[in-house]
């Protein structure tokens, strides 16, 4: 799967992939956005639709 198509997937799948990338590869959501060339507003909107928001202390969407 190409990460470029990530935000087109079901929100729960996006949540799992994003949190895994944050846990294993990226130290912040900014690093994740930069590394995978994701749009901040699109990602935040997708997560907000599911009721999740980024928690910088735990470096994950909750």
DSSP file (Angstrom, degrees, kcal/mol; ACC not computed):
  #  RESIDUE AA STRUCTURE BP1 BP2  ACC     N-H-->O    O-->H-N    N-H-->O    O-->H-N    TCO  KAPPA ALPHA  PHI   PSI    X-CA   Y-CA   Z-CA
    1    1 A X              0   0    0      0, 0.0     2,-0.4     0, 0.0     5,-0.0   0.000 360.0 360.0 360.0 137.3    0.0    0.0    0.0
    2    2 A X    >   -     0   0    0      1,-0.1     3,-1.3     3,-0.0     4,-0.1  -0.728 360.0-139.6 -86.5 134.6    1.2    3.5   -0.8
    3    3 A X  G >  S+     0   0    0     -2,-0.4     3,-1.6     1,-0.3     4,-0.3   0.749  98.2  72.9 -64.9 -22.8    1.1    5.9    2.1
    4    4 A X  G 3  S+     0   0    0      1,-0.3     3,-0.3     2,-0.1    -1,-0.3   0.801  98.1  47.3 -61.7 -28.7   -0.1    8.6   -0.4
    5    5 A X  G X  S+     0   0    0     -3,-1.3     3,-1.6     1,-0.2     4,-0.4   0.356  82.8 105.5 -92.2   4.3   -3.5    6.8   -0.5
    6    6 A X  G X  S+     0   0    0     -3,-1.6     3,-1.9     1,-0.3    -1,-0.2   0.884  73.5  53.4 -54.5 -47.9   -3.8    6.5    3.3
    7    7 A X  G 3  S+     0   0    0     -4,-0.3    -1,-0.3    -3,-0.3    -2,-0.1   0.563 100.0  63.9 -72.6  -5.7   -6.3    9.2    3.9
    8    8 A X  G <  S+     0   0    0     -3,-1.6    -1,-0.3     2,-0.1    -2,-0.2   0.567  89.0  90.1 -88.6 -10.6   -8.7    7.6    1.3
    9    9 A X  S <  S-     0   0    0     -3,-1.9     5,-0.0    -4,-0.4    -3,-0.0  -0.259  97.3 -69.4 -80.0 169.4   -9.0    4.5    3.5
   10   10 A X    >>  -     0   0    0      1,-0.1     4,-2.2     4,-0.1     3,-0.6  -0.309  48.9-118.6 -55.4 140.6  -11.6    3.8    6.2
   11   11 A X  H 3> S+     0   0    0      1,-0.2     4,-2.6     2,-0.2     5,-0.1   0.826 111.2  53.9 -56.4 -37.9  -10.9    6.0    9.2
   12   12 A X  H 3> S+     0   0    0      2,-0.2     4,-1.9     1,-0.2    -1,-0.2   0.846 109.0  49.0 -69.5 -32.2  -10.3    3.1   11.6
   13   13 A X  H <> S+     0   0    0     -3,-0.6     4,-2.5     2,-0.2     5,-0.2   0.910 110.8  50.7 -69.2 -42.4   -7.7    1.7    9.3
   14   14 A X  H  X S+     0   0    0     -4,-2.2     4,-3.1     1,-0.2     5,-0.3   0.929 108.4  53.0 -59.1 -45.7   -6.0    5.1    9.1
   15   15 A X  H  X S+     0   0    0     -4,-2.6     4,-2.5     1,-0.2     5,-0.2   0.929 110.7  46.5 -56.0 -48.2   -6.0    5.4   12.9
   16   16 A X  H  X S+     0   0    0     -4,-1.9     4,-1.9     2,-0.2    -1,-0.2   0.916 115.7  44.5 -62.1 -44.9   -4.3    2.0   13.2
   17   17 A X  H  X S+     0   0    0     -4,-2.5     4,-2.6     2,-0.2    -2,-0.2   0.934 114.6  48.3 -66.6 -46.3   -1.7    2.8   10.6
   18   18 A X  H  X S+     0   0    0     -4,-3.1     4,-2.5     1,-0.2    -2,-0.2   0.929 112.7  47.5 -62.6 -46.0   -1.0    6.3   11.8
   19   19 A X  H  X S+     0   0    0     -4,-2.5     4,-2.2    -5,-0.3    -1,-0.2   0.865 111.7  51.4 -65.2 -34.2   -0.6    5.2   15.5
   20   20 A X  H  X S+     0   0    0     -4,-1.9     4,-2.7    -5,-0.2     5,-0.3   0.929 110.6  47.8 -65.6 -44.2    1.7    2.4   14.4
   21   21 A X  H  X>S+     0   0    0     -4,-2.6     4,-2.6     1,-0.2     5,-2.1   0.896 112.8  49.3 -62.9 -39.5    3.9    4.8   12.4
   22   22 A X  H  <5S+     0   0    0     -4,-2.5    -1,-0.2     3,-0.2    -2,-0.2   0.894 114.2  45.7 -65.3 -38.9    3.9    7.2   15.4
   23   23 A X  H  <5S+     0   0    0     -4,-2.2    -2,-0.2    -5,-0.2    -1,-0.2   0.896 127.4  24.5 -70.6 -40.8    4.9    4.4   17.7
   24   24 A X  H  <5S+     0   0    0     -4,-2.7    -3,-0.2    -5,-0.1    -2,-0.2   0.754 135.0  14.5-101.1 -26.8    7.6    2.9   15.6
   25   25 A X  T  <5S+     0   0    0     -4,-2.6     2,-0.4    -5,-0.3    -3,-0.2   0.715 108.7  56.7-124.6 -29.5    9.0    5.5   13.2
   26   26 A X      < -     0   0    0     -5,-2.1    -1,-0.2    33,-0.1     3,-0.1  -0.904  49.6-157.3-122.3 139.0    8.0    9.1   14.1
   27   27 A X  S    S+     0   0    0     -2,-0.4     2,-0.3     1,-0.1    -1,-0.1   0.508  82.0  11.2 -88.6  -5.5    8.6   11.1   17.2
   28   28 A X  S  > S-     0   0    0      1,-0.1     4,-1.9    31,-0.1     5,-0.1  -0.982  76.3-106.8-161.6 164.2    5.8   13.6   16.5
   29   29 A X  H  > S+     0   0    0     -2,-0.3     4,-2.8     1,-0.2     5,-0.2   0.848 119.3  58.5 -66.4 -32.3    2.8   14.1   14.2
   30   30 A X  H  > S+     0   0    0      2,-0.2     4,-2.3     1,-0.2    -1,-0.2   0.907 105.9  48.0 -62.4 -41.4    4.8   16.8   12.5
   31   31 A X  H  > S+     0   0    0      2,-0.2     4,-3.0     1,-0.2     5,-0.2   0.903 111.8  50.5 -65.3 -40.5    7.5   14.3   11.6
   32   32 A X  H  X S+     0   0    0     -4,-1.9     4,-2.3     2,-0.2     6,-0.2   0.936 111.2  47.8 -60.6 -48.0    4.8   11.9   10.4
   33   33 A X  H  <>S+     0   0    0     -4,-2.8     5,-1.8     1,-0.2     4,-0.5   0.905 116.6  43.6 -61.0 -42.8    3.2   14.5    8.2
   34   34 A X  H ><5S+     0   0    0     -4,-2.3     3,-0.7     3,-0.2    -2,-0.2   0.936 113.5  49.4 -68.9 -47.8    6.6   15.5    6.8
   35   35 A X  H 3<5S+     0   0    0     -4,-3.0    -2,-0.2     1,-0.2    -1,-0.2   0.885 123.1  31.3 -61.6 -40.7    8.0   12.0    6.2
   36   36 A X  T 3<5S-     0   0    0     -4,-2.3    -1,-0.2    -5,-0.2    -2,-0.2   0.295 105.0-122.4-105.0   9.6    4.9   10.8    4.4
   37   37 A X  T < 5 +     0   0    0     -3,-0.7     2,-0.3    -4,-0.5    -3,-0.2   0.901  53.5 162.5  51.5  49.0    3.9   14.1    2.8
   38   38 A X      < -     0   0    0     -5,-1.8     2,-0.5    -6,-0.2    -1,-0.2  -0.687  43.3-112.9 -96.6 152.0    0.4   14.1    4.4
   39   39 A X     >  -     0   0    0     -2,-0.3     4,-2.3     1,-0.2     5,-0.2  -0.749  18.1-146.5 -86.4 125.3   -1.8   17.1    4.7
   40   40 A X  H  > S+     0   0    0     -2,-0.5     4,-2.8     1,-0.2     5,-0.3   0.921  96.9  48.7 -57.2 -49.3   -2.2   18.2    8.4
   41   41 A X  H  > S+     0   0    0      1,-0.2     4,-2.3     2,-0.2    -1,-0.2   0.897 111.6  49.2 -62.6 -41.0   -5.8   19.5    7.9
   42   42 A X  H  > S+     0   0    0      2,-0.2     4,-2.3     1,-0.2    -1,-0.2   0.921 113.5  46.0 -64.6 -43.8   -6.9   16.3    6.1
   43   43 A X  H  X S+     0   0    0     -4,-2.3     4,-2.4     2,-0.2     5,-0.2   0.939 114.3  47.2 -64.7 -46.9   -5.4   14.0    8.7
   44   44 A X  H  X S+     0   0    0     -4,-2.8     4,-2.4    -5,-0.2    -1,-0.2   0.881 113.0  49.6 -63.7 -37.7   -6.8   16.0   11.6
   45   45 A X  H  X S+     0   0    0     -4,-2.3     4,-2.1    -5,-0.3    -1,-0.2   0.915 110.1  50.4 -66.1 -43.2  -10.2   16.1   10.0
   46   46 A X  H  X S+     0   0    0     -4,-2.3     4,-0.7     1,-0.2    -2,-0.2   0.914 114.4  44.2 -61.2 -43.9  -10.3   12.4    9.3
   47   47 A X  H ><>S+     0   0    0     -4,-2.4     5,-2.8     1,-0.2     3,-0.7   0.885 110.5  54.5 -70.1 -37.9   -9.3   11.7   13.0
   48   48 A X  H ><5S+     0   0    0     -4,-2.4     3,-1.1     1,-0.2    -1,-0.2   0.858  99.8  61.7 -63.9 -35.6  -11.9   14.2   14.3
   49   49 A X  H 3<5S+     0   0    0     -4,-2.1    -1,-0.2     1,-0.3    -2,-0.2   0.825 108.4  43.7 -58.3 -31.3  -14.6   12.5   12.3
   50   50 A X  T <<5S-     0   0    0     -4,-0.7    -1,-0.3    -3,-0.7    -2,-0.2   0.485 123.7-105.5 -91.8  -5.2  -13.9    9.4   14.4
   51   51 A X  T < 5S+     0   0    0     -3,-1.1     2,-0.3    -4,-0.4    -3,-0.2   0.679  78.5 127.7  89.4  19.0  -13.7   11.3   17.7
   52   52 A X      < -     0   0    0     -5,-2.8     2,-0.3    -6,-0.1    -1,-0.3  -0.822  32.8-177.8-110.3 148.6   -9.9   11.2   18.0
   53   53 A X        -     0   0    0     -2,-0.3     9,-2.5    -3,-0.1     2,-0.2  -0.973  37.0 -91.1-139.3 157.7   -7.3   13.9   18.5
   54   54 A X  E     -A   61   0A   0     -2,-0.3     2,-0.7     7,-0.2     7,-0.2  -0.471  29.1-159.8 -73.3 131.6   -3.6   13.9   18.7
   55   55 A X  E  >> -A   60   0A   0      5,-3.0     5,-1.5    -2,-0.2     4,-1.2  -0.920   2.7-168.6-109.7 103.1   -2.1   13.5   22.2
   56   56 A X  T  45S+     0   0    0     -2,-0.7    -1,-0.1     1,-0.2     5,-0.1   0.775  83.0  61.0 -67.3 -25.3    1.5   14.8   22.0
   57   57 A X  T  45S+     0   0    0      1,-0.2    -1,-0.2     3,-0.1    -2,-0.0   0.924 119.3  26.8 -66.0 -43.1    2.4   13.5   25.4
   58   58 A X  T  45S-     0   0    0     -3,-0.3    -2,-0.2     2,-0.2    -1,-0.2   0.470 104.0-130.3 -96.5  -4.2    1.7    9.9   24.3
   59   59 A X  T  <5S+     0   0    0     -4,-1.2     2,-0.3     1,-0.2    -3,-0.2   0.930  71.4  95.2  53.5  51.5    2.5   10.6   20.6
   60   60 A X  E   <S-A   55   0A   0     -5,-1.5    -5,-3.0    -7,-0.1     2,-0.5  -0.987  80.2 -98.6-158.9 163.7   -0.7    9.0   19.4
   61   61 A X  E      A   54   0A   0     -2,-0.3    -7,-0.2    -7,-0.2   -42,-0.0  -0.780 360.0 360.0 -88.3 130.4   -4.3    9.7   18.4
   62   62 A X              0   0    0     -9,-2.5    -8,-0.1    -2,-0.5    -1,-0.1   0.309 360.0 360.0-126.9 360.0   -6.7    9.0   21.2
